Amino acid sequence: MRKILLGTTAVVGAALMGMGVAQAQTAPTVRVGGYFEFTGGYVDDNFDTAAITGLPASRSKVDFRSDMEISVIVRGKAANGLSYGAEIELQLDNNNTSQTAIDTDEVWGFVSSPTLGTLQFGDNDSAADQLKVAAPGVTNLGESGGWDEFIAPEAGGTRYILTTINDGSDSTKIIYLSPQFFGFDFGVSYAPNQYEGENFLQPAAANNAALQRNPNAGSIRNELSGAIRYRGSFGNVGVAAAFSAMRADVPTGSTLRDPNAYQAGLNLSAMGFTVGGHYIWGRYSGSAPGRGGLAAGLDNSNNWTLGATYRAGAISVGAFYSLGKRDNGVVGGVDAGDREQQAVGVGAVYTVAPGLEVFANYTNIEDENVRPFGAANVAANYRNRSIDVFILGTRLAF
């Protein structure tokens, strides 16, 4: 989605005369933005399940998918120069039987000063996510790009473990983002728990018996995240680098270990090319680093991605390679080894008109030591999975 640029009012005549004047204030204005995306995909999914009775060894399919997001964007400016506003994001989500229900993705407000920075409050991404630097990519291509929307997860798990540092799951939080100083900026955020919006009660499973601030509720509490970033250039080479981190507490009485996650990223750009990558490590499991505690006996996790893109006029091309590892632990008295997932992909995007793109990409995913559909949770049932995903689609951003 096209980003909104926050500007300041320049009173040129008064500046030339050396006079100090009050800045003009602007009443809140409202605009609507967003995107619509349609994709078609062909999936060839081979799951090594021959030793498990009744399970298919492979499957192929063609499928279509629609996605959209609508943002209501409010912006205003006070007489003292402070900018303020709010943003409400609505998304297409499959949370009912029609699979086309619309729910709220993010809703947050802010106040911003060119010299003091920006304070955001509400349901928004964490500071670690907002300032992170990750491997470059093109539309719908990447470690957790369009391919993961076309494949089913294995039983009791997740279809992908390749990702960037978690975005805070839009839990209700406060976020501070600094101005840029000599190319550097930083940010910090705090969320008391994992919940968002008006969800002041525990989930239904707890019979709504207590406030969400109950130290026994939820998956994590006291989530603190932050990042420091540099953006600049050396000669004709653009540089972006960042270090992001997060930590949280598990609920009181939990036997899990407190999660943490760290990400370091670097991108270099010149003559239409961008190359770079990122590395993530920490005490977590699954596909969202740090969104839950790590069970005793499991080793820490990591994944990394390298990517490259090139843009010439209306055409952009890209490629990436990614590798992630998670400890399966001891299952049925036997060490189940590490789950290791790697993905490699290539893709191209053509800009037909302002805001309108068509794209195509291919991704191969190799997954080792995955528990397949319907298998008993014992080490002997962990299998390998190989998937090819071809995607063709269009995206309209407005």
VENUR-V810413 format. One record per residue. N is the residue number from 1. PHI is phi in degrees with one decimal (* if undefined). Layout:
# VENUR-V810413
[[N & PHI] [N & PHI]]
This chain:
# VENUR-V810413
[[1 & *] [2 & -62.2] [3 & -81.3] [4 & -96.1] [5 & -97.0] [6 & -88.5] [7 & -113.4] [8 & -123.0] [9 & -86.1] [10 & -104.3] [11 & -97.6] [12 & -65.8] [13 & -60.8] [14 & -66.6] [15 & -64.3] [16 & -66.1] [17 & -88.1] [18 & 72.8] [19 & -101.3] [20 & -89.7] [21 & -132.2] [22 & -71.3] [23 & -75.5] [24 & -69.7] [25 & -93.5] [26 & -126.9] [27 & -65.3] [28 & -55.6] [29 & -113.2] [30 & -125.2] [31 & -135.6] [32 & -118.2] [33 & -132.5] [34 & 149.7] [35 & -154.9] [36 & -129.8] [37 & -134.8] [38 & -124.1] [39 & -133.7] [40 & -118.3] [41 & -137.1] [42 & -114.8] [43 & -121.5] [44 & -116.6] [45 & -116.4] [46 & -110.2] [47 & -112.1] [48 & -75.2] [49 & -123.1] [50 & -59.5] [51 & -82.4] [52 & -109.3] [53 & -60.1] [54 & 84.1] [55 & -106.4] [56 & -68.8] [57 & -81.6] [58 & -161.6] [59 & -157.9] [60 & -131.0] [61 & -157.5] [62 & -115.9] [63 & -146.1] [64 & -117.7] [65 & -148.5] [66 & -116.4] [67 & -146.8] [68 & -158.3] [69 & -147.6] [70 & -119.9] [71 & -116.4] [72 & -99.0] [73 & -115.6] [74 & -113.8] [75 & -137.1] [76 & -146.8] [77 & -144.9] [78 & -85.8] [79 & -64.5] [80 & -84.8] [81 & 96.2] [82 & -70.6] [83 & -92.5] [84 & -150.1] [85 & 167.4] [86 & -155.4] [87 & -144.9] [88 & -123.7] [89 & -112.5] [90 & -108.5] [91 & -131.8] [92 & -79.1] [93 & -140.6] [94 & -90.7] [95 & -102.4] [96 & -148.2] [97 & -66.8] [98 & -78.5] [99 & 60.5] [100 & -129.0] [101 & -71.4] [102 & -107.2] [103 & -131.4] [104 & -85.1] [105 & -85.9] [106 & -135.4] [107 & -149.7] [108 & -156.7] [109 & -119.5] [110 & -159.1] [111 & -130.2] [112 & -143.7] [113 & -127.6] [114 & -59.9] [115 & -102.1] [116 & -104.5] [117 & 102.4] [118 & -124.2] [119 & -111.6] [120 & -109.0] [121 & -148.6] [122 & 135.5] [123 & -96.8] [124 & -144.8] [125 & -66.2] [126 & -69.5] [127 & -63.2] [128 & -58.9] [129 & -77.8] [130 & -62.9] [131 & -103.8] [132 & -64.1] [133 & -116.2] [134 & -125.1] [135 & -56.7] [136 & -70.5] [137 & -158.0] [138 & -113.8] [139 & -50.6] [140 & 71.2] [141 & -117.0] [142 & 161.2] [143 & -59.0] [144 & -129.2] [145 & -79.8] [146 & -62.3] [147 & -59.5] [148 & -74.0] [149 & -81.4] [150 & -106.4] [151 & -120.3] [152 & -87.9] [153 & -74.2] [154 & -70.6] [155 & -59.7] [156 & 70.3] [157 & -145.1] [158 & -130.3] [159 & -73.7] [160 & -140.9] [161 & -123.1] [162 & -88.7] [163 & -163.9] [164 & -105.8] [165 & -57.8] [166 & -62.5] [167 & -93.2] [168 & 80.7] [169 & 52.3] [170 & 56.3] [171 & -62.0] [172 & -65.6] [173 & -153.8] [174 & -115.5] [175 & -138.0] [176 & -118.7] [177 & -121.8] [178 & -79.8] [179 & -67.3] [180 & -92.1] [181 & -121.3] [182 & 50.9] [183 & 91.9] [184 & -101.3] [185 & -145.2] [186 & -147.0] [187 & -154.8] [188 & -138.6] [189 & -146.3] [190 & -140.4] [191 & -126.8] [192 & -68.7] [193 & -161.9] [194 & -89.6] [195 & -85.7] [196 & -141.6] [197 & 62.1] [198 & -96.6] [199 & -80.5] [200 & -87.8] [201 & -109.2] [202 & -64.7] [203 & -58.0] [204 & -57.1] [205 & -59.9] [206 & -96.1] [207 & 59.7] [208 & 49.8] [209 & -83.5] [210 & -151.8] [211 & -63.5] [212 & -62.9] [213 & -78.0] [214 & -55.6] [215 & -63.9] [216 & -93.8] [217 & -93.1] [218 & 76.8] [219 & -98.6] [220 & -140.6] [221 & -139.1] [222 & 52.7] [223 & -77.5] [224 & -118.9] [225 & -135.3] [226 & -165.2] [227 & -159.9] [228 & -126.1] [229 & -136.0] [230 & -126.4] [231 & -134.6] [232 & -169.4] [233 & -147.7] [234 & -127.2] [235 & 65.8] [236 & -96.6] [237 & -106.9] [238 & -83.3] [239 & -128.9] [240 & -133.5] [241 & -142.6] [242 & -155.6] [243 & -125.1] [244 & -119.2] [245 & -152.5] [246 & -149.9] [247 & -150.6] [248 & -157.0] [249 & -99.9] [250 & -82.3] [251 & -57.8] [252 & -56.1] [253 & 88.7] [254 & -71.6] [255 & -88.7] [256 & -76.8] [257 & -93.2] [258 & -58.0] [259 & -82.9] [260 & -151.2] [261 & -154.1] [262 & -137.2] [263 & -140.1] [264 & -121.5] [265 & -140.1] [266 & -147.7] [267 & -129.0] [268 & -123.6] [269 & -130.5] [270 & -167.6] [271 & 53.3] [272 & 88.5] [273 & -95.9] [274 & -134.0] [275 & -129.2] [276 & 170.6] [277 & -174.8] [278 & -149.1] [279 & -132.0] [280 & -122.1] [281 & -151.3] [282 & 152.9] [283 & -97.3] [284 & -162.3] [285 & -144.5] [286 & 73.8] [287 & -101.3] [288 & -124.2] [289 & -52.8] [290 & 90.1] [291 & -88.2] [292 & -163.9] [293 & -70.4] [294 & -102.1] [295 & -67.0] [296 & -59.7] [297 & 92.8] [298 & -95.4] [299 & -79.9] [300 & -65.9] [301 & -115.8] [302 & -159.7] [303 & -158.3] [304 & -143.4] [305 & -140.9] [306 & -117.3] [307 & -147.2] [308 & -149.2] [309 & -135.6] [310 & -141.3] [311 & -124.9] [312 & -136.5] [313 & 64.6] [314 & -86.8] [315 & -110.2] [316 & -127.7] [317 & -129.2] [318 & -155.4] [319 & -151.9] [320 & -151.4] [321 & -137.8] [322 & -140.6] [323 & -142.4] [324 & -134.9] [325 & -134.9] [326 & -136.2] [327 & -81.0] [328 & -80.3] [329 & 77.3] [330 & -97.7] [331 & -121.7] [332 & 59.5] [333 & 79.7] [334 & -122.7] [335 & -68.2] [336 & -84.5] [337 & 73.7] [338 & -98.0] [339 & -78.7] [340 & -125.3] [341 & -120.8] [342 & -128.0] [343 & -140.3] [344 & -135.6] [345 & -149.6] [346 & -136.2] [347 & -162.5] [348 & -142.5] [349 & -133.5] [350 & -122.4] [351 & -86.3] [352 & -73.8] [353 & -157.3] [354 & -52.8] [355 & 86.4] [356 & -113.3] [357 & -126.4] [358 & -120.7] [359 & -145.9] [360 & -145.9] [361 & -155.1] [362 & -134.1] [363 & -135.3] [364 & -110.8] [365 & -120.7] [366 & -116.3] [367 & -121.7] [368 & -110.6] [369 & 60.3] [370 & -111.3] [371 & -81.4] [372 & -80.5] [373 & -54.8] [374 & 76.9] [375 & -78.0] [376 & -64.9] [377 & -82.2] [378 & -125.9] [379 & -59.5] [380 & -65.4] [381 & -94.3] [382 & -73.6] [383 & -130.6] [384 & -104.5] [385 & -141.2] [386 & -126.1] [387 & -133.0] [388 & -115.6] [389 & -128.8] [390 & -109.3] [391 & -130.2] [392 & -132.3] [393 & -162.6] [394 & -138.4] [395 & -137.9] [396 & -116.4] [397 & -106.6] [398 & -141.3]]
